[in-house]
């Protein structure tokens, strides 16, 4: 009897844990493929620490080949999905196209930067969704301070020492908190600078971390204020220019650095399916199955998963839900193949953690509010437990950072175009139009290579 082929699209938190659980339950009785543009799981919550030089980039990139030895990894991205014929058209890393067939399809493509129609933002702002962006920002921030230390123009010096972060959610708050510590440390190594770096955090909301418990908000706001971060609530950008940004309060802030952390939206692949969506997220039932398509499953940021603990609402786009949805999805995929029973997804939030750098954090594990050193210990302990690999290396980097000064070195490995906010927010089809002509399809990439005889 032919083994079922299960294809997982995307290897973020949801896709990784779905593939891992499927491999364990299948025990070699299913052909499991993971389609992903990179060969690693990116631990996104620690990207601000890569930007601030606390962690080396490879620390938060967990090898999929090592973590998923029983899964076949296929490098590439999905261009289109033919639901009737149950096959995918994929774009390979070198521009070639190939077709992959499936019996069960798991959609966990994740999300991309949410780019608002504000003049200049797509051209002058930078996001923080991947390693390239984090590495570029680290170099960019270092370069601005070095240039500021070598200019005699006080206005230019102030502009280069000013960093604007838009979005006071998880990422934006952590970027501003870590960024102020990072630039203060760099400034100490540049005695000619003679000006303290300045960070602004903007958001249209009424408070920092508006989606979290007000107590966590107040803790984060106190830490930011103590470090000198200029927090402006009810304010955003109306226009970005090469030498500054104009804000909604009619003020103009000269700067060369605009970091866009407004939020994310589901991967554009979801739109191409032409299936029902909720705020761009694919509609699924409590079993993470797409209605009308029993062979199609989805979870994570790309799926509107019903929140059974809050009737009428969908689960938020957080790693906490994505990890647990991936595991439940794997159980339900196995059940659809005749192994075990289906399970409805239900999860009560266990609390939230915000790393503010140094010995500061805000956390409420199991509803217990924490701040300062206890929160920092809980936050870093949680990250170490959640990392599928590289735990020792991450812990070593944290220890070295506590003992040694920050290294102010620009590596110059990432060109600006690799961290382009506009490109990171576009659908894959747009990028595919600029790809090179398709070379011959590599052997083993076609559905004929299913090896069903085993």
LINHU-V851193 format. One record per residue. N is the residue number from 1. PSI is psi in degrees with one decimal (NA if undefined). OMEGA is omega in whole degrees, 0 to 359 (* if undefined). NEAR is the number of other ideal C-beta (glycine too) atoms within 10 Angstrom. Layout:
{{N/PSI/OMEGA/NEAR} {N/PSI/OMEGA/NEAR}}
This chain:
{{1/136.9/183/5} {2/138.1/177/11} {3/140.5/178/18} {4/144.1/176/20} {5/122.7/179/21} {6/120.0/181/28} {7/126.1/178/26} {8/121.2/180/31} {9/109.4/180/26} {10/139.2/181/27} {11/46.6/170/29} {12/-156.6/181/24} {13/-48.8/183/29} {14/-49.2/183/32} {15/-41.5/180/28} {16/-49.2/183/27} {17/-29.3/175/25} {18/-47.5/181/33} {19/-39.6/181/31} {20/-45.0/180/23} {21/-36.4/178/18} {22/-42.9/180/27} {23/-37.7/180/19} {24/-41.3/183/11} {25/-30.8/182/17} {26/-36.6/179/21} {27/43.4/177/9} {28/1.3/182/10} {29/5.8/177/12} {30/151.3/177/20} {31/108.0/185/21} {32/122.5/178/26} {33/140.7/174/20} {34/118.7/177/27} {35/120.5/182/23} {36/141.5/181/25} {37/-24.7/178/14} {38/165.5/180/14} {39/26.7/180/15} {40/156.8/169/20} {41/124.2/179/25} {42/121.6/178/21} {43/86.3/189/23} {44/-38.2/183/21} {45/-20.5/182/22} {46/9.2/178/22} {47/-41.0/178/25} {48/-29.7/179/28} {49/-28.6/172/24} {50/-43.7/178/25} {51/-39.3/183/26} {52/4.3/176/25} {53/9.7/179/22} {54/-33.8/182/23} {55/142.0/172/22} {56/146.1/186/16} {57/-41.6/184/19} {58/-12.6/179/13} {59/-34.6/184/23} {60/12.8/176/25} {61/103.3/185/18} {62/123.3/183/20} {63/123.5/177/15} {64/-35.4/180/24} {65/-39.4/181/10} {66/-37.0/184/11} {67/-26.1/183/16} {68/67.0/185/22} {69/-22.6/182/8} {70/6.1/183/14} {71/141.1/178/22} {72/121.0/181/15} {73/127.9/180/17} {74/112.3/179/19} {75/131.1/180/16} {76/176.6/179/19} {77/150.8/182/19} {78/125.7/176/23} {79/-41.4/182/19} {80/158.9/180/16} {81/126.3/176/22} {82/98.7/184/11} {83/-31.7/181/15} {84/-42.3/182/6} {85/-4.1/181/9} {86/61.1/177/19} {87/156.3/181/17} {88/145.9/169/23} {89/120.2/187/14} {90/147.9/175/23} {91/119.5/182/21} {92/167.7/182/19} {93/-19.9/179/11} {94/13.1/175/12} {95/-11.7/180/13} {96/151.6/179/18} {97/153.1/179/18} {98/159.3/180/19} {99/135.0/177/15} {100/127.0/178/23} {101/160.7/181/17} {102/157.0/169/22} {103/-35.9/173/18} {104/137.6/181/22} {105/127.1/178/25} {106/116.1/181/30} {107/110.4/175/29} {108/55.6/184/30} {109/-10.0/177/27} {110/-144.6/186/25} {111/169.4/178/21} {112/170.5/179/20} {113/140.6/175/24} {114/109.8/184/16} {115/116.5/180/18} {116/154.6/182/13} {117/66.0/179/6} {118/125.5/183/18} {119/129.1/174/13} {120/-17.4/184/17} {121/-46.7/181/22} {122/-25.3/183/19} {123/-38.3/189/13} {124/-13.6/182/21} {125/161.4/176/24} {126/139.4/179/20} {127/-171.3/179/25} {128/75.2/180/25} {129/-7.8/182/22} {130/173.6/181/18} {131/-38.4/181/20} {132/-43.4/180/17} {133/-41.5/180/25} {134/-43.7/180/28} {135/-38.8/178/21} {136/-44.5/181/23} {137/-39.1/178/26} {138/-46.4/178/20} {139/-42.0/182/18} {140/-45.7/180/20} {141/-44.7/179/25} {142/-43.5/180/22} {143/-41.3/181/15} {144/-40.4/179/22} {145/-36.8/178/23} {146/-41.4/177/17} {147/-38.5/179/14} {148/-35.7/181/24} {149/-14.2/184/19} {150/12.1/177/12} {151/148.9/177/13} {152/-4.7/180/6} {153/113.7/182/10} {154/-31.6/180/10} {155/-41.6/178/10} {156/-39.2/179/15} {157/-43.7/181/20} {158/-38.9/180/14} {159/-41.8/181/20} {160/-20.6/178/26} {161/6.8/181/24} {162/128.8/182/22} {163/124.9/185/27} {164/125.6/177/26} {165/125.5/179/26} {166/121.7/181/25} {167/112.9/183/24} {168/35.0/173/28} {169/-156.7/180/19} {170/-60.8/188/22} {171/-49.0/182/23} {172/-42.9/179/24} {173/-43.0/179/31} {174/-36.6/178/27} {175/-46.3/180/25} {176/-41.3/181/31} {177/-49.8/178/29} {178/-37.2/183/23} {179/-41.1/180/25} {180/-42.0/177/25} {181/-42.7/182/19} {182/-49.9/182/28} {183/-32.1/175/24} {184/-41.3/179/15} {185/-40.2/178/17} {186/-38.6/182/22} {187/-32.5/179/19} {188/-26.7/179/12} {189/-0.1/181/15} {190/78.9/185/16} {191/-21.9/179/8} {192/-8.0/186/9} {193/-48.3/176/20} {194/29.3/175/12} {195/134.1/180/16} {196/131.6/176/11} {197/146.5/185/23} {198/129.7/178/18} {199/135.1/175/27} {200/137.8/176/20} {201/118.0/185/29} {202/147.0/173/28} {203/147.8/178/24} {204/-12.1/179/14} {205/172.5/182/16} {206/-18.6/183/9} {207/161.1/175/16} {208/146.3/181/29} {209/59.0/186/24} {210/-22.1/182/14} {211/-5.6/184/13} {212/174.0/178/21} {213/136.1/180/15} {214/-29.3/179/10} {215/-37.7/176/13} {216/-37.0/178/25} {217/-47.2/182/21} {218/-39.2/178/16} {219/-47.6/180/26} {220/-41.5/180/28} {221/-39.6/179/20} {222/-43.8/180/15} {223/-44.1/180/24} {224/-42.7/180/22} {225/-40.8/180/12} {226/-33.3/180/10} {227/-7.7/178/18} {228/11.6/177/12} {229/130.9/180/22} {230/100.0/182/15} {231/122.3/181/20} {232/100.1/177/17} {233/154.6/183/15} {234/21.6/184/12} {235/143.5/176/17} {236/-172.1/183/18} {237/134.0/174/23} {238/-19.9/177/15} {239/136.4/176/14} {240/135.8/178/21} {241/172.7/182/15} {242/-29.6/184/8} {243/12.5/178/12} {244/-179.8/180/19} {245/142.1/174/27} {246/133.6/186/17} {247/167.5/182/19} {248/-17.0/177/13} {249/15.9/178/11} {250/7.5/176/7} {251/160.1/179/10} {252/128.4/182/12} {253/110.0/176/18} {254/127.0/180/15} {255/158.0/173/22} {256/5.5/188/21} {257/112.3/177/24} {258/116.7/182/24} {259/121.6/187/26} {260/108.5/180/30} {261/39.1/185/28} {262/-26.3/180/24} {263/-170.7/183/15} {264/165.1/174/19} {265/157.1/180/20} {266/149.7/178/25} {267/136.4/181/27} {268/-14.9/177/18} {269/-32.7/181/23} {270/-41.5/181/23} {271/-35.9/184/14} {272/-17.9/181/15} {273/-22.6/182/17} {274/40.2/175/8} {275/163.0/181/18} {276/138.8/179/12} {277/161.7/173/16} {278/112.3/183/14} {279/41.5/177/9} {280/-5.2/181/16} {281/138.9/184/22} {282/130.6/181/24} {283/127.3/175/18} {284/163.8/176/28} {285/-175.2/183/12} {286/-13.4/177/16} {287/7.4/178/19} {288/26.2/177/30} {289/140.9/177/19} {290/122.4/181/21} {291/132.9/181/11} {292/-6.0/180/10} {293/82.2/184/15} {294/-16.3/180/11} {295/-3.6/186/16} {296/124.4/180/22} {297/152.2/179/26} {298/149.4/175/30} {299/-177.7/182/31} {300/-156.8/184/33} {301/-26.6/185/26} {302/-5.4/186/29} {303/139.3/175/30} {304/84.9/184/21} {305/125.0/179/29} {306/134.1/178/22} {307/101.0/184/19} {308/-15.7/177/14} {309/-13.8/177/11} {310/81.8/185/12} {311/135.8/179/7} {312/-6.0/181/6} {313/163.9/176/11} {314/154.3/178/17} {315/143.8/179/25} {316/162.7/182/14} {317/77.7/180/21} {318/157.8/179/16} {319/-33.4/180/17} {320/-43.6/179/18} {321/-40.7/184/23} {322/-42.5/181/26} {323/-47.7/184/19} {324/-33.7/176/19} {325/-38.8/179/26} {326/-41.0/181/26} {327/-42.1/179/17} {328/-39.9/179/23} {329/-43.1/180/32} {330/-41.8/178/27} {331/-38.4/181/21} {332/-32.2/174/23} {333/-43.9/178/30} {334/-40.2/179/23} {335/-36.7/179/15} {336/-18.4/177/19} {337/7.8/176/17} {338/13.6/181/7} {339/112.7/178/14} {340/-168.0/182/13} {341/155.3/177/8} {342/154.8/179/15} {343/132.0/177/15} {344/143.6/180/12} {345/125.0/177/23} {346/127.7/180/13} {347/129.3/173/16} {348/132.0/180/9} {349/135.9/181/16} {350/-0.5/182/13} {351/175.9/184/18} {352/154.3/184/18} {353/135.6/177/25} {354/116.0/180/25} {355/118.2/183/25} {356/10.4/177/27} {357/156.3/182/22} {358/-132.7/178/16} {359/23.4/183/12} {360/141.4/175/23} {361/166.5/174/27} {362/129.2/184/31} {363/153.1/172/22} {364/62.1/179/22} {365/127.8/181/17} {366/29.1/176/8} {367/2.5/180/9} {368/112.9/183/10} {369/131.2/179/15} {370/152.8/175/21} {371/171.3/178/20} {372/-145.4/184/14} {373/-45.4/179/12} {374/-41.6/179/14} {375/-37.9/179/24} {376/-40.5/179/21} {377/-45.6/179/14} {378/-42.9/182/18} {379/-47.8/181/22} {380/-33.5/175/17} {381/-40.1/178/12} {382/-44.1/180/18} {383/-40.5/179/20} {384/-40.3/179/14} {385/-33.1/183/8} {386/-24.1/179/16} {387/126.6/178/19} {388/-12.4/181/17} {389/176.9/176/18} {390/21.1/184/21} {391/-43.4/180/15} {392/-39.6/180/10} {393/-39.8/178/15} {394/-46.4/179/22} {395/-38.0/179/15} {396/-41.1/178/13} {397/-42.0/178/19} {398/-41.9/180/17} {399/-44.8/179/10} {400/-37.1/179/10} {401/-34.0/179/19} {402/-23.5/185/10} {403/-27.9/187/7} {404/154.4/178/8} {405/156.6/179/10} {406/136.8/179/18} {407/120.6/181/11} {408/80.1/183/17} {409/131.5/174/10} {410/119.1/181/12} {411/-29.3/178/10} {412/29.8/183/10} {413/-19.8/185/11} {414/115.7/177/19} {415/155.9/183/10} {416/-37.0/183/10} {417/-24.4/179/10} {418/-18.5/179/15} {419/26.7/182/23} {420/122.7/182/19} {421/-37.4/181/21} {422/-45.9/181/14} {423/-36.8/181/14} {424/-9.4/181/19} {425/-1.6/183/21} {426/154.0/174/15} {427/153.0/179/14} {428/-36.5/183/20} {429/-33.5/179/13} {430/-43.9/179/11} {431/-34.0/183/14} {432/-28.6/180/15} {433/-22.9/181/7} {434/4.7/183/8} {435/160.7/178/15} {436/159.3/177/8} {437/146.5/185/7} {438/123.4/174/13} {439/176.0/178/11} {440/141.4/181/6} {441/129.9/181/14} {442/148.0/178/12} {443/142.3/179/8} {444/2.1/183/11} {445/-6.5/183/18} {446/159.0/181/13} {447/-18.1/179/14} {448/-18.6/182/10} {449/34.2/184/11} {450/-21.6/177/16} {451/47.1/183/11} {452/-14.2/185/10} {453/-20.2/184/6} {454/NA/*/8}}
